[in-house]
Amino acid sequence: MNHSGRTETFGLHRIWLLLFLILPYGLPAQTKTRVDIEQADALLHNELIVADAQRLIGNVRIRNNNIVMWCDSAYYYTNENIVDGFGHVHILKDDTLHLYSDFVNYNANLKWAKAKDHVKLVNKSTTLTTDSLNYDMNRGIGYYDTYGTIVDSTTTLTSKIGEYYVDQDKAYFKTEVKTVTDDYTLESDTLIYEMKTGIASIVGPTNIYNEKNNLYAIDGFYNTKTGKADLFKRPMITSKEQKVTADSIFYDKVSGDGIALGNADIHDIKNKVIVKGNKAIYNDINKTSEVTDSAQFWYYSEQDTLFLHADTLKTIPDSIPDQKLVKAYFHVRFYRADMQGKCDSLVYWSKDSTLQMFKEPVVWSGTNQMTSDYIEMVTRDKENQTVEMKENAFIIAQEDSAKFNQIKGRDMTGFIRRKDLYKIDVDGNGESIYYARDDNGIIGLNKATGSNILIFLKERKVSRIVFVTSPEGRLSPITDIMNEEKTLPGFIWLDAIRPKSYPDIFLKESKPAEKQEENKE
């Protein structure tokens, strides 16, 4: 049999298994060592049957320095210093390592054993079984390529190709690697396993799964005793309800705690929510997460997707079973094709897609801008939404680059149907400015006040205003309108900070010119 080379490279985060071989490269120079035949029922020699061989029959025991062999019968080739043992072969090395098989070819000069049929190698609490094994006794390495099983005190691992390092109590597995325990099943292409620590080094495509979730990685470490994993090169952890992906994942299978670093992606499949960021701390048992560094929240449906960005995102289970509560903190901006917004902090309820916005919130819908101290958006059904604006509510709708319809009040409710704002209910301290039209265009500016006002819009334009209480107002001809009459107190047009596309949620916000002047005063 030809012998070829082997290279082993060890690193903290990578251990490359380059070759699995039957025999090592570069055998040491053969130095003939003494072989003692200590016992046999009969000793025969016949050059006509087997040249240069002694035949040993019955209760054979042979010694070669610190190695003892027992078998039913044997041939000892004196010139080559090789023993072929047959039947109930048992080799003992250093009174600690045991090799059992039906047949063995033992080279006393090389300290090399080739065992076949019902092979078992026992090293303290570790047992290797296979049909064919080559064992280098000088280096303490056993090799197989016809399927084998290695069992220690806690784990059973099988593979097509394997190497077992006796002194290190470590095994290299290649091709069809598998282990099954009460807690999980592991399947891999390439794996390195340390019996003492129970740590499996993943150096090829590997799945570790049970009925709850599946862990996939191509590089990293998994502790079979504690369930902790350090995974690299875009690992993925999936369950029926969630999928976690990142450049690196550090995960505790028992507690469910995980840290995902670099392009982290936590996908809540059931609630159609994706949370992204460069750092995510999560627990897949409690279904909680905290994401920072380029944090994003995506809520998708068949119709569209809401994209949201904040400095920090937290997701926790709602009090309602199988529902999510998402909290966004600092510099919150979101984009959806029909609606955009910004605020300092936000809460999202997955049950009814409710958004609660705090501290200088702004919502844009079509040509309308909505602001107040607090805004709550509620999805009633697939077509209808309401926008609740509490304290200092203000809606601005742009007519053109210089003209704006405006509605102001203590509280307001905006009604949206099929992505269009069609009604506004003003509750308390109502004020309005809107441009009146006829068939020929704008005829003047209508300014009115009333405690409660109902405003109806058609095709995003004011079509009718109903004053619940007696209004005060007047219509000024377009030619008589002074500049100071064109806006209500507190008017600020914030289109410059409006997210107009998905990438805009990441833009750094600058204060509008009107607000900067206001702050100077």
PyMOL commands that set and color helices and strands:
alter all, ss='L'
color gray80, all
select helices_A, chain A and resi 478-480+483-485+495-497+502-506+513-520
alter helices_A, ss='H'
color red, helices_A
select strands_A, chain A and resi 8-10+15-17+36-39+42-44+53-64+67-77+82-93+97-107+112-123+126-136+141-144+148-151+156-159+161-165+170-180+185-194+199-202+206-209+213-217+219-223+228-232+236-239+242-245+248-252+257-268+273-283+288-300+305-317+324-336+339-349+354-358+362-365+368-371+374-379+384-398+404-417+420-438+441-458+461-467+472-477
alter strands_A, ss='S'
color yellow, strands_A
deselect
rebuild
show_as cartoon
